[in-house]
Amino acid sequence: MSTTVQLIETRRFGDDRGWFSETWSRPRFAAQGIDLDFVQDNQSCSIHVGTIRGIHFQRAPHAQAKLVRCVRGSIVDYAVDLRKGSPTWGQVAFATLSAANGRQLFVPVGYGHAFVTLEPDTEVAYKVSDVYAGDCDGGVAWDCPEIGIGWPLPPSGPVLSDKDKALPPLADFDSPFAYDGVPMAAKGDLG
Ligand SMILES: Cc1cn([C@H]2C[C@H](O)[C@@H](COP(=O)(O)OP(=O)(O)O[C@H]3O[C@H](C)C(=O)[C@H](O)[C@H]3O)O2)c(=O)[nH]c1=O
């Protein structure tokens, strides 16, 4: 069962020691449409404010859905509709994820994923539904005018990998994904 981009609030049980939360539960997430098995956990640390990682995806046979959360600092996390034939082609849903708010963003297969850091030493942890396959790695330019993300950046501008600096805009991009009939229910700022 496939579903659209979702912002997930993670319940925290507080007490005098601090708090506890379940960040992933197969049955609980399946009940809200995220009915899949994640096979790999990733974590990245970005030292500088304004670090942009993305807009990335993996193509078949190792296309990945992602469940993203910020475990230190804060980010704005983006999902970009890259499904050919989609009525929301190139449109974006995004949300502010932080260690403080515990929120998670679900990014389905067919969407590019990116984030920008809002604090130094920000760490992002995310579950993926297929293993890493470098030969299936792909992406679209962070500054693609057709997508038009208004990145919150420091005066010093973005910090990018050389790989990300070389990604193509949508105009030069042949997407490996086709519209699956699942509308992008939520667009723009999810909170
Ligand atoms: C993604 C990945 C990378 N690597 C190795 C490959 C490179 O030697 C090194 C850094 O990889 P990369 O520059 O692709 O990392 P990011 O720029 O953070 O890429 C990720 O950032 C965006 C936001 C994503 O959604 C993807 O998960 C992924 O594309 O880690 C692995 O060994 N396994 C992996 O799953």
The ligand as a Gaussian input file, in Angstrom:
#p B3LYP/6-31G(d) Opt

LIG

0 1
 C       23.370000       7.456000       1.244000
 C       24.525000       6.539000       1.568000
 C       25.838000       6.939000       1.399000
 N       26.859000       6.084000       1.701000
 C       28.229000       6.568000       1.542000
 C       28.578000       7.017000       0.135000
 C       29.549000       8.141000       0.340000
 O       30.865000       7.631000       0.447000
 C       29.154000       8.734000       1.700000
 C       28.346000      10.010000       1.590000
 O       27.288000       9.763000       0.681000
 P       26.452000      10.974000       0.109000
 O       27.336000      12.124000      -0.214000
 O       25.536000      10.421000      -0.958000
 O       25.564000      11.375000       1.399000
 P       24.398000      12.446000       1.410000
 O       24.713000      13.629000       0.569000
 O       24.046000      12.659000       2.841000
 O       23.203000      11.695000       0.677000
 C       22.002000      11.356000       1.340000
 O       21.318000      12.553000       1.540000
 C       19.976000      12.655000       1.147000
 C       19.288000      13.674000       2.032000
 C       19.220000      11.384000       1.076000
 O       18.005000      11.352000       1.222000
 C       19.936000      10.143000       0.749000
 O       19.786000       9.183000       1.774000
 C       21.349000      10.311000       0.473000
 O       21.451000      10.661000      -0.888000
 O       28.360000       7.720000       2.354000
 C       26.645000       4.810000       2.171000
 O       27.599000       4.047000       2.427000
 N       25.346000       4.392000       2.337000
 C       24.284000       5.205000       2.059000
 O       23.114000       4.778000       2.248000

